[in-house]
């Protein structure tokens, strides 16, 4: 019985460590995603400013496409 309790305690400790590591990874990924969203918005704004806000015929795809 004592061996089973020790084995369960070891498994619990390993799972607890794994959960902590997974939490760190998720937190890092959230930070990276927030940065990527910000970067995409910045690039979209940069693209708009370089285009000069053109939305007319110059940006339309020709009918044969």
Secondary structure by P-SEA (a helix, b strand, c coil): caaaaaaaaaaaaaaaaaaaaaaaaaaaaaaaaaaaaaaaaaaaaaaaaaacccccccccccccc
